[in-house]
Amino acid sequence: MKTAIVTDSTAYIPQNVRDQHHIHMIPLSVLFGNESYKEEVDITTGDFFEMLRDSDELPKTSQPSIGMLQELFEKLSLQYDAVVCIHLSSGISGTYQTATTAGEMAEGLEVHTFDSEISCMAQGFYVIEAAEMANNGATPDQILARLEEIKQSLQAYFMVDDLTNLHRGGRLSGAQAIVGSLLQVKPVLHFVDTKIVPFEKIRTRKKALKRVKGLFEEVASTGEPMKATIIHANREAEGQEILEELQEQYPHVEFVLSYFGPVIGTHLGEGAIGIGWYKK
């Protein structure tokens, strides 16, 4: 059985890595006014953050249409017997449900959908491992079993530098945002039951970053082989610095630098930093 691996753009897997592992990607979009841009296709992350700074209104985000997914499945059915679709958390987007519905309508193709219950490169970890298995001849059931195994140890925590976007996007009340900004509160967030929720509210960026690193270090200090990612919102130099610092301390961990792209960056804002990991 030949199995294709599909994900969406919010995994933020670079094009060369997708090509290397034969990963198929369906994009989500950001909308500035009447203009719609498919992320990873029509707009770069750098251009997005420039447009965001110049925009009076927070852009909207939209999931792929069912037609786009049906078209992709039809194309894949010419070469593959099955598909494993790995999507961003169903608690923050309808993409997973849309893929499930499109999969039920697909002809000549066995479609399996997997809710990563997370996003960004933490989601990408599932995708890359699934692709490696598919390329080595693993069945969809074997792949899905491994993804469930990864889910047991996969975690991610991220710090939001500016509360403005969370407020503008309806995630915080005006009063919370104003008080939080005055007190320099930097919320540390994580995913619980598919939703983004506050983990801790911490005063100052420095302390919030230290807390996120500390949460990673609690797990990394056990010495077990792990994969980890440093994720940044238009702060590449800072992300690289954190990666190098942790890499030196934890040589048994395989690190990769990644980023919050347009769709996730719309809600977190510029300057957000996160760390995600799982045990190999």
Secondary structure by P-SEA (a helix, b strand, c coil): cbbbbbbcccccccaaaaaaabbbbbbbbcccccccccccccccaaaaaaaaaaccbbbbbbcccaaaaaaaaaaaaacccbbbbbbccccccaaaaaaaaaaaaccccbbbbbccccccaaaaaaaaaaaaaaaacccaaaaaaaaaaaaacbbbbbbbccaaaaaaaccccaaaaaaaaaabbbbbbbbcccbbbbccccccaaaaaaaaaaaaaaaaaccccbbbbbbbccaaaaaaaaaaaaaaacccbbbbbbbbcccccccccccccccccccc
